[in-house]
Amino acid sequence: MSAVARELTAGRAAEFGLLLELTESLKARLEKGEWGQAAQLELERRKLIERVFDVVPAASELPVLTATLREVVRINDELIGLAEHRRRAVARELDLLAVGREAHRAYQGAGGRRP
């Protein structure tokens, strides 16, 4: 293998590592409820994914790439669960807000009098 090919492989290995690191950071942000920062990380991660897959991987890269992608997919499944949990929590909050507004209208319709 030439020095250029070794450097490329080392650089690609670094990109694979960065992909995993960004995915783990994304999960940490979502777990803390830092959705805005998570969105920025996701943009960065998507650009990296495009860059990684813009080049056909060399055979020597496949084991590392496969292991990285398996871990990214595993964490992505967790991210989907976190997002779904948050979506349900927001839906509950909206339902409670709607009930509160309805109660407020009913109270106002009764002249705002207490029983």
Secondary structure, 3 states (H helix, E strand, C coil): CCHHHHHHHHHHHHHHHHHHHHHHHHHHHHHCCCHHHHHHHHHHHHHHHHHHHCCCCCHHHHHHHHHHHHHHHHHHHHHHHHHHHHHHHHHHHHHHHHHHHHHHHHHHHCCCCCC
